[in-house]
Amino acid sequence: DGGITQSPKYLFRKEGQNVTLSCEQNLNHDAMYWYRQDPGQGLRLIYYSQIVNDFQKGDIAEGYSVSREKKESFPLTVTSAQKNPTAFYLCASSTNLDGYYGYTFGSGTRLTVV
Amino acid sequence: RKEVEQDPGPFNVPEGATVAFNCTYSNSASQSFFWYRQDCRKEPKLLMSVYSSGNEDGRFTAQLNRASQYISLLIRDSKLSDSATYLCVVNNDMRFGAGTRLTVKP
């Protein structure tokens, strides 16, 4: 079955460390997205990508970086510059950036700074 | 102004009640509209698309009002299992509403 796989499900990071969250899709979708969700809050857009080797900042990109070397993969790195990284991170994809057919989500990565 | 706005609730209703949520959007060029359901500590999942003429899926009815730029979700005969957060999103936006939290009580 097609879908989006995020790993790991839970991740613990020490202060000052960079960590990378994986997101892989086999839906043949062109567009991919990263969202952050804090407890009791909505989704906030971190980065998005329309095609391979191209990505754009969302609303809260500071302290994060991404790459899109393959259509299927859109990893997110949470850098030490992100001051409050503890959150639930969701990766999504859509047929294209238009989102006309909606968005499909992975099951998320819960990141905790220890 | 946020692109998509929802009443955050919470809505606390008894089983069997009818409840409705609205979601306003600012991009008049939006063409497709969706309601998602998010359970606690889970990812959002597509509940239903919203078609221009309105559409039903069992106890759920979605409506679109282009003139006033909002979509609505009506849930009839609420079940305990309907307790969740309901998010709206429009295409061309990538941004979801903050969600409306629904709790259905026995």
Interface residues (C-beta under 8 A of the other chain):
Chain A: Y33 Y35 Q41 G42 L43 L45 Y48 G58 D59 F88 L90 L97 D98 G99 Y100 Y101 G102 Y103 T104 F105 G106 S107 G108 R110
Chain B: Q31 S32 F34 R41 K42 E43 P44 K45 L46 S49 L87 V89 N91 N92 D93 M94 R95 F96 G97 A98 G99
